[in-house]
């Protein structure tokens, strides 16, 4: 096998994962029966056997470097703390209280749109889709249980709204990465992005309002202790203030403990037990995150990403072709890395070269990088956001995919913007 062929071959573990997971699920007739961790394990073993070079120890070392990368470990810490926070909040009654108040504040017919707009606002303020998902998914699943609405549908509303802010916020990692690689200001990139994100959000919100007309639900009037709202309000306020998500979740866990102890809802022993249960509930997510990180590091080391980038930039014809090549480049890099920030950093330099060669506006290129990476990140079942949401909701990430209206709408509008040269002054 030649070096060029070998680099192409390095991408095959992704195909193995998709075939194993999708085909097995279709054969079983149920996506819940096939653990995503099992599919990743088979694909990872294949990657080590077929794509990695060197001795067994060297191959395992490459895999371990990816599985133990600082970004992977940070995500695992967030999973652990999120599981502990969600479980302790549930046990002291914070989730039930938040659900009851949300249902009483939002008319049944505006329930979907209200939850979506709340997700958009919080993610815009927080600058992270993961933080928004951690804060609102338990509330969404609680509403689903109370109203009988599909849990996957309610969870997807939060996931979709969370990518609105991930794509637009000035403090989002993707915004910072896109603007720095293209040498434009965040404000200019925001102006380009809002013209794509706003129509998508308005269209999806309108759809949720229309769909909500079918909802006929009147919550029972219940006395709610507003003190139980403190953990969620604390998490949201701290996140909006720009405090690190690890510190935010740690503060939330401590707030749950203080309220639980004061109200006699939990004891020291039961609190520790609930923390352990929450961490254990995130076990599958932790395993999948590490397996995905290791497998993707093998692909990167074997030259899969380099081959992909060279192929995507080989045939470019005109400005539309240049912009679509940048969109495809960051999208495929995102499929391979399952991290939209890393995908932008990986392809940003090449996108800048293409922009210079074809005289593209740096503001629009930054917008393309951010928008398409968020679009892909929003629809892959093995991305951190989908894993987090499905873990907190207790459902399969595949079950959420069919309801992800906002990421899909954003992707469609972004593609149309390239075709019809919009915004005009940036095209």
N, C-alpha and C positions, 0 to 999 in steps of 0.2 A: 504494500500500500504506500503510495506517495505521500509526501508531507501535506500537499494540498488536499488529497482525499482524506487524510487522517483528520484534518481540521474540520472538514464537513462531517465526518463520522462522529466527531465529539459532541454533536448536537443530538444524537440518537437517544441518549437517556431520557430526554424530554418526551420523545415519541413513545418510548417504552412505558413511561409513567402514564401517559394519556391512554394508550391502548389497554394496559392492564386495568386501569381504574374504570374507564368508560365502558369498555367491552364487557368486563366482569359485571359491572352494574346493570348493563342492558340485558345480559344473560340471566342475571338474578331477578331482573324486573323491579329492582329496588335499590336506589342509591344509598340507602341507609345500611344495607347489609355488607357493603365493602368498605372497610376502614381505609381512609386515605393514607394513614401511616403505613399500612401493609403495601400499598402500591408504591409509595416512595422507597420503602425498604428494598423491594425488588429492583426498582429503577436504580437505586444507589449501588446495589450489588453489581448490577450490569455495568454501571459506569466505572466502578473500580476494576472489574474484570476486562472490559473491552476498550476503555478510553484512557485510563490512567497509565503512566509509564513508570518504569523502575521496578524495584523489588516490592514484595508485599508490604514491607514496613514503610517504604517510601510512598506507596499509593495510599496507605491508611493515613500517613502523615499529612498528605495533601487534603484528603477528605476531612481530617480532624481540624485542619487549619480553617476550612470553610465553616464547619459545624461550630467551631469555637471562636469565630470572628467576633470582634467587639460589638458590632451591630446586632448579631444574632443573640449574643449573651444579654445585651440590653433589652431586646425584645422579650427574652425569656424572663428577665426580672419583671418586666411590665405584666406579662402573663401571670406570673406568680402573685404579684400584688393585686392585680385585677381580680383574680379568682378569690383571694382572701377578702378583698373589699366587698365584692358582690355577695358572697355567702354570709359574711357577718352583717351586712346591711339587710339582707333578707331575714335573718334570724331575729333581729331586733324590731322588725316591722317597718323599716324605712322604705322598702320597695312598695309594700302595700299602701302605705300612706301617700307616697308620691303618685302612685297610680290613681288612687281615689281622688286626690286633688286635681290631677290632670284631667280626669274624666269629667269632674264637676266644672272645671274652668272652660273646657273645650266642648262645644255642642257636638253631638254625635256626628253630624253631617260635615263638620270641619276637623274631625279627629285626625284623618290621614294628612291633610294639608298642614294642620297645625304642628304635627310631629315632624313633618318634613322641613318646614320653615324653622322650627326650633333647632333641628340638626344643622341646617345651613348656617344659622346665626352663631351657634356655639362653635362650629368648626371654623368659621371665619374668625372668631375671636381667639380661639385656642391655637389655630394654625396647624392642627394635627387631626387627621381622620381617626387615628387610634384612640386619642383622648375622648373624642366625641362618642365613639362607639362604646367605650368603657362606661361613660356617664349615662347614656340613654338606652342602650340595649336592654338592660334589666327592666327599665320602665316600659319599653315597647313590648317585651314578652309578657310582662304583667298585665298590660292592657289587653293583649291578645287572649290571655287566659280568662280575663274578666268578661270580655265581649264575645268570645267564640270565634274571633277573626283568626285567619291563618297566622301562625307564629312566624313562618318564613316571610310572609308578606310584610308584616309589621317590622321585622328585623331589617328587611331590605330597604324600607323607607329611611331608617336611621343610617344605614350604610351609604345609600345614595346621597343623602344630605351631607354626610360627613366629607364626601369628596368635593363638595362645593367649596368649602373653606380650604381644604388641602390644596386645591388648584389656585385659589385667589389670595389667600391671606399673606400679608407682608412678612409674617414670622414663620411661614411654612418652609420646611427644608427644600421642597421642590422649587418654590419661588426663588429662594436664595441661590440654589444650584443653577437654575436656568438663567437668571440674570447675570450671575458672575461668569458663567462660561461664555455668554454672548456679549458681555460688556455694555449692558443697558441698565437703566435705573428700574427699580421695583415699581415706581409709579407708572412709567411708560409701559412696562409689561402688564401691569394691572389694567390699564386702559385698553390694551389689546385683548386681554383675557375676558374682561367683563362683558365685552360685546359677543362673546361666545357662550359664556356661562350663564349670563342673565336670561337670554331667550330659552335656553335649555331648562333652567330652573322654573321660569314662568310657565312654560308648557307643561312640565311635570306637575307643578302645583295645581294648575288648572285641571289636569287629569285627576289628581287626587280629590279636588273639590267635586268634580263630576261623579267620581266613584263613591265619594262619601254620601252622595244623595241617596244611595241605596241603604245606608246604615240607619237602622232604627233601634237606637239604644239609649235608654235613659238610666243613668246610674242611680242606685239607691242612695238616699241621703244618709250619710254615715258621719258620725262624729270622728274627726281626725285630729290626732295630736300633732300640731305643727312642729314640735320639737324634733320629730322624726325626720323632718325635711333637712335638718342641718347638715348631715353628711353629704347629701347630694349638692346642696347649695354651696357647701365648702369646697367640694371638688370642682364645681363649675367656676366659682369665683377665682380660686387659685389658678386654675388652668387659663382662664381669661387674662389673669395677671401675668402670665408668661412663666410661671414657676414650673420647674422640671416635673414631668409626669410621674417619675418615681416618687418624688417628695409629695406630690399631690395625692397619690394613692396611699402612701404611708400615713399621711395626715387623715385621710378618710377612714382608714382602718382604726386609728386611734380615736377618732370621733365616734365611730360605731361602738367602740369599747366603753368610752366614757358615758355615752347615753344609755347603753345597755346595762351597765353596772348601776347607774343612778336610778333607772326605772325598774331594776330588779328582773330584767328580761333574760340576762345571762350571768353566769358566774365566771371566775377565772378559768376553771377547767373547761366549761362548755365553750368559752371564747376561743381557747386554744384548739379545741376540737373542731370548731367551725372554720378556723383558719386552715387547719390541716385538710378538712374536706374541700375547701375552696381551692387549695393548691393541688390536691389530688385530681380535682375536676379538670384542671388544665394540663394534665399529664399528656394527653394525646397531642395537644397543640405544641407542647414543648418538644416532643419527639419529632413531630412533623417539621417543625422549624429547624431543628438540628440536622435532620436528614436532608432537607431541601438545601440548607446552607452548604453542607458537605458535597452534595451532588453537583450543585451549581459551581462550586470551586473547582471540581474536577473538570467540568465543561470549560471553564475559563482558562485553566492551566493548560488544557489540551489544545487550546487555540480555537475553540468553537465560536466565541464571540468575535475574535479577530476575523475569522473567515466570513461570518455573517455580515460584519461591517464592510469588508472589502466587496462582497457581492452586491450589497445594497447601494454602494456608491459607484459601481462600475458603469452603469448606463443611465445617465441623467440628461434630459432634454428639455431645456427651457426652465423658467421660474416655477411653473406648476410642478414639473417633474422634480425639481430640486427640493421644493417644499414637501412634496409627497415622499421623497426619499428620506428626508429628515424624520417625517412622521413615522414611516415604516421602520426606520432604523431604531428610534427610541422605543417603539412599540415592541419590536422583536427582542431588543435588549431587555425590556421589562418582562417579557414572557420568560426569558432565560434567567433573570436574576430575582424575580418576584419582589423587587424593591424599586419604586419609581424614582427615588432620589439617586440611587446607585446607577440606574439606567441613564438618567440625565447626565450625571458626572462622567459615565463611561463614553457616551456619544457626543457630549457637548463640544469637545474640541473639533471633532470631525464635522459637526453641524456648523461650527464657526467657519471652517475652511470652505465648506460648500456655500455658505452665505456670502463669503467674500468673493468667491469665484463667480457666482451668479447674481451678485449685487442685490441680495435679499436684505430686507429691513430687519435689524437685530431685534427689534421689539416683537415682530411677528414670529421670528424664529424661536425666541424665548417662550412665547405663548404656545407655539406648536409643540415644543419639547415638553412643557409642563402639562398641557391639555391632553396630549395623546398618552403620556405616561400615566396620568391619573385615570384616563379612560380604560387602559389595559389593566392597571392595578385594581380597578373597581370591578372587573369581571373575571379575574382568575381565581379559582377556588383555593389555591395554595398561597395566596397573598396574606400578609399579616392581618389585614383588616377583616377579610372574610373568615380567617381562622378564629380571630378574636370574637367576632360577632356570632359565629356558629357555636363556639365553645360556651359563651355566656348564655346563648339561647337554648343550648342543648339539642341542636339540630344539625343536619348535614350541610356543609357549605354549598353543595350542589343544589340543594332545595331552595336556596336564596337566589340563585342566578336568574331564574325566570322572572323575577320581580324587580330587577335592578334597572329601573326606567331612566334614572338620571344619568348614570355613566354612559348608557347607550345613546341617549339624546345628546349628550355632550360630544360623543365621538362622531355622531352623524353631522351635527352642526359644524364641528371643526373641519370635517372633510369637505362639506359644502363651501365653507369659507375659503378653502384652497381652490376649489373648482371655480368659484365665482369671484375670486380675487377680492375678498372682504377681510378686514376693512380696506377700503380703496386706498387711503393715503399711506397705508403700510404695505401695500402690495405693488 
